[in-house]
């Protein structure tokens, strides 16, 4: 080799090394990581835990109509004792189950067996340090209840152990008097998950007997988010209930929280409710009954609040869902569209330079995008481009699909993939179906193949239909995207992911950010096969209460920062999806306020004050119900970065979503949509399985607008792409239960008072038969005339 050639080769490898080092740094700093090897991984599970026999989907009553069994556990759990392990009504414990860390007590879980089920538990030496000697195993991860006192320091404003205080204890003002800012934090386990109770230390109290003298009689139930598929206890640290709720503790609120109410660990709403009921019993046994309980929490924490309000009235008296979605299950409908569409833009239609601008992709994806921001996958794609030409034509900017959902779809859907696999032995990892569907098998059911059923379906979905009708894409593009984008392969046919760092790889040689090995893809000549959901699974998950139907009575302040420009997965249109579901179910949504602000301002304390006055009114005048007791200034709002109210009132959020001229807040913080809405679905985003109509009928209806004649000339292509027909979104979900899941005459309890439910059956568009060929496709529910519904 010549000197010049050797120099060139050396330079190439130096550049390659520099790029890979940069990518590795980004991967470590900004991207999801494979958990390191656990010191105490799950070694085994109880016999029969990993049986994958066929199972029926849930067919029982909706949780709203179920009576909960009487509590058998003798609350309170005393210091040194262990809370209940088996749930009250959720069903038997599931395994494997990885024990988390209690960073407050720094204790290991308790030994409950000697047969290597669960995680090993180690002996400790005289200094309390863990040794290598295994003294037993913990399958259920129980911890004895303990109490720790923290104080807020005047020096750094942070919480520290009380014994570390050096004349720097801050003060709080509660009930008109100053008290030391010292917080009693109790932790233990209930239903195998950590719980925490935090409240200001009362006068003369002891750890065993707390005093409520510095409690303002108001209780906050803290919820948290994340995407989880079960099998984890979660971690507990002091910040979960101290730093996170510092301002509220200073005002005298008590805080309760459980890792069973963090969706990073699971999405089983029965388990979440079961644990919440028991945690409230523990709190009330120690402090007494609160005046009211208000929920606070974002993302998955918001989902729990909406579903608790629907499924279990009385558990929460009010809700402040942050960065909300109506529920998790209907998120999968459009989130699972992301990677098939991204693969189309990046690979299948790579010659179309239009898609090099990330914002152009929103025309079909619906979700937000920004061509000015840098994608967190940019450097990884650059590195992969050295080995794979598909990564060399990168888009400018980023889409919500990539920034929000990449990596999460396979976590939910691929039975072979889980990013925390190092928490389990290789033998256990290979036997588990790692999916959300499997975690909720009792509701979805399972087929003869042993895999839990899925609700995801895109048969008949015409991606980009609205863009075609509005002239934003050509007919050729419309046909190409729908022929190219298929569905996800059946779970038994899926292979492991190729996500490099998430699979422990050293180089991105075989990187696949799109999971295309698990997709059905096609061409105009040979269109891709779409996915069909299990009708029984959809019906079962509706009946189980995991879908938000909108039937909620309690006061709600749906609050979020405007993050669409980021682009963040917590898109603002989700608040309006929840609103329309409420309006559809009840005829109005006047118990839900929507507040949106610049990300530099947090109006949480204002929301708490509104809720407090609202609940006080209900307590004083329960006969007036929720809406009539709403304070006069409790209305929709938007805020700027300094906290100034930009606009407030009943029309500020009007817009395309409800067919009215855009209000001031909507103009300031415009919302986006989803791929299914662009395909014709309503803003409720809750059509799992659309009714199908023949293409000829869709043409006769004028579904393709001014392009009807041109589309007619391509009918052969359409029929090849959609052999069973196209979606008719004028009809409801084919698998949604037809019976009334929640009768409307049952009163709900708010702050200890029975409140008559407020239903107003306004004029809505009736279901449309597929035989009514002249009716144009439109959202299932249209706004009525007159004043806007709130």
C-alpha positions, 0 to 999 in steps of 0.5 A: 500500500502506498504512503498516501493510501495508508494515510488515507486509511488511517484518517478514515478510521480516525474519523470513524472513531471520532464519529462513533465516540460522539454517537456513543456519548449521545446514546449515553446522555440522551437515549434510552439505555440498556440497564446494566447487569443487576447485582441481584437479577431474577433467577427463577419464577414459581412453577406455572408462571410462564404458561402460555395457554389460550385464554378468552378475552375479558367479558365481565362488567365494566369496573364502574359497575363492579363492586369491590370486595371488602378489604381483609388486610388490617390497616394500618401497617405498623412500622416493621410490618409488611403490607399485603402482597396479593391484590384485593381484586386484580388477580394473582401475582404475575412473574417474573417480577424484578425488585426495585430499590428503596433509596430512602431506606437502602434496604434489600427486599425481604427473603420469602423463599429458599428455592431461587425464585426471584432475586437473591438477598445477601447477608450484610456485615457489621457495617451494614454493607452487603456481602456476597453470601446469599441468605435467601431469595425474594420473589415478591420484593416485600419491604417492611414499613419504615419512617424517615424524617427529612427537612428542607434546608435554608442553605440549598433549598433541598431535603436532607435527613433530619439528623443532618440538620445544622440550624438550617431548618426552613419554615413553612406556613400552614393554617396561619402559623409558621412551623418547621419544614420537617416532613415525615416520609413513610415507605413500605410495600403494598401489592408488591410495589413501594408506597410513600406517604409524606406530610409535615411533622405534627406537634409532639408526634412520634414515628409510630403515631403521626399527628395531623396538626400541620395537615391542611386536610387536603390529600394529593395522590401523586401519579407518574408516567412512562411506558411499561410492560410489567415485571418491575416493582420500580424504584422509590426515592425521597424526591418522589414525594418531597422535592417533586411536591415541595410547594404543596408540602409547604402549604400543608398538603399530604402526599401519597404515591406508589410505584404501582401508579407509575406507568413506567412499571405497568399499564394495568389500571386494575392494579393501579386502582387496587393499590390506590385504594389500599394506600388511601386506607393506610393514609386514613388509618394514620391521619384520618379522612381528608376533605378531598383527594386530588390527583396530580401527575403527567402523561401516564399519570394523567391517564390514570386520573382520567380512568380512575374518575371513570372507573372508580368515582370517589377514589379521586374527588378532582384531577389535575392531569398533566401532559394528558392522554385519554388512555394508553391503549388508544395511543397505540392506534396512531403510535404504531403507525409511526415507524411504518410511515418513517420507513416509507419516508426514509427508505421506500420513497427516498427519491422524493426529496420532499421528505428530507424536510421533517415538517413535510412528513406531518402532512401524512403523519399528522403529529408535529415536526420541526425542521429547525431542531436536531433529532436525537438520532442524527449522530446515530444515523450518521454513524450507521450511514458509514455501513448502510446507505439507507441512513445517508439521506437524513431528514432536516429536523425531527418528527414526533414519531421519531423523538417520541415513539421510536423504541417504545413501539417495539417495547410494547409490541415485540415479544422478543425485546425488552431494554431491561433484560439484564435484570433477569437471568438468560433462562428467564428472558428467553421464556417471557413474552415481553409485551404490553399485550401479555402483561394484560393477557387477562383482558386481551385474551390469548390465541392458540399460538400462546401469544396475547391478542393485540388490538392494533389494526390498520385494515382499510386505513387510507393514510394521507386521505385528508392531504390528498383531498386538500391537494397537499399530496398527489394521487401517485404519492397517496397510492404509493404510501398506502401500497408500501405501508403494511402492518406489523407482523404477528407476534410469533413471527417477529424477531429481536430488534436491531437497535444497537445500544438497546441490544448491547451492540458495539457498532451500528452495523446492522442497525434498524431504527424502523424495525422493518424486519418486523413490518409487512412492506410492499409496492404498488404492484404487490401491496403490503399486507395490513394488520387485523386486530382481535375483535375479542381483544378490543371488546375485552379492553373496552369492558375492562375499563382501560379505554377512556369513554369520557364518562367522568363527573369530577372537576378536572383541570387538564394542564400542559406546557405547549411542547408541539414545537419540540417536537415532544410526544406529549402533543397538545391535541390529546387534551381535546381528544379527551374533551370530545370523548367527555362531550360525546358521553355526557353531552357537555364537558363543562367539568373539564378545563384545558390550561396550556402555557409556555414551558417556562411557566407552571400554573399548578398552584393556580390550578390547585386553588381553582380545584380547592374553591370548586370542591369547597363549593360542592361541599357547601352545595352538593345539590347543585352538582359539579358544573353549577358549583364551578367558580366563575373564574374557572375557565379555559386559559392559556399563559405566556412564559411569564405567567400572564393569561393570554386569553380565557373563556369558553371559546379560546380553544375553538378550532378545526377540531370542533369546526369553529373559528380558531380562538385566541389560545388555539392561534397562540398554541395550535394543535396538530393531529395524528395519522389516523385523523389525517386518514379520516378518523375523528379527533377522539382517536378511539377507532381500533377497528374501522367499519369497511366500505367498498371502494365504489361506495367511497367513490360514490360518496365523494370521499376523495373530494375533487380528485374523485374522477382521477381516483376512479381511473386508478380504481384497480390500484385501489382495489389491489391495495385495499382488497377488503375495502376502506374505512368508513369513519361515520360508523363506530368501532366495529368491536366496541361493545354495543351495550351501555357499559356505564348506566347514566343514572348512578350518582357519584361521590365527590368529597363525601357527597353523592352528586347526581350525574349531569348528562345532557343529550344534545344533537349529535350525528347519528350512526350512519349505515354503510348503505347510505352511500350519499353521506360523506365521511365526517367525524362521528360527532359534530358540534352543535349550534349555539354556545361552545360546549366545555 
